[in-house]
Every structure is written in C-alpha cells, then in structure tokens.
C-alpha cells in the first residue's frame, strides 16, 4: 500500500472568527453605553497671576506662623489658638489688610485649618498661606 498525499487546490481548514469579533463589538458597545461619567466637585481656588503683586511686597500685613511642633507664633511670640482672633482683630485697622499663614512642612493640616478659621473669626478678609522648610 502506498500513501497518497493530495496536493491540490483544496483549502486548509480555517477557524471562523466572525462570531468572536461580533462578541467583542457587542461588549465594547455595552461598556461604552453603561459607563457613567461623574464630574467630581472640588474646592475652588483662585490662583494668582504671574503679574500679580505678592503679599510679601505689601508694607502692611499680619503674619501667623505655625512651627513643626504646631505652636502658633505672632511676631515671633507664641500665642494660644484662642488668642489668634483677638490678635487679628487688634491688628486689622482696615478689613483688607492681608493675613499670611506660614506653616512648617511638618505641621499638621488640622492645626493649619484651626488657625485659618481663627483668623476668619478675627475678621480677616484676605488670607494667604505658604509653607516653610
């Protein structure tokens, strides 16, 4: 017996991929339709322009400092958090005098927010902040 190999025009067997491509398109359409686009709300921050004058260039401002041990300093003297509104109120001869809060990078955010709120209670209208190393 001899082996016969048929070489000719017959096509080799192929795998039909059309049903798999249809499934991929259906899944793609499903994910596009069911995707929810949520716009997250955030805190609005007014960013200064590069041409804007710096707070430090103004001759009159109040500087509140927070050191790395979360102590509040006004003009180099330590004050309690409860005294901050009174100090701000005493310094504010005009309502638009800027108050600058300089927080050390190792101070806590909670202390910063407490000082910010205390300055607001004291009547500060223009508040800015910076970090110190």
Number of C-alpha atoms within 10 A of each C-alpha: 3 4 5 6 6 7 6 6 6 7 6 5 6 6 5 8 8 9 9 10 11 11 11 12 12 12 12 11 11 11 11 10 9 8 8 8 6 6 6 5 6 6 5 6 6 6 6 9 8 7 6 7 10 10 17 11 8 10 7 12 17 18 19 25 26 25 19 15 10 17 16 24 19 17 10 10 9 14 15 11 16 11 13 24 20 16 17 23 17 11 18 19 9 11 12 13 20 20 24 21 23 19 25 18 14 14 17 15 12 10 16 20 11 14 23 22 14 20 26 18 15 19 18 24 16 15 16 13 15 11 13 13 8
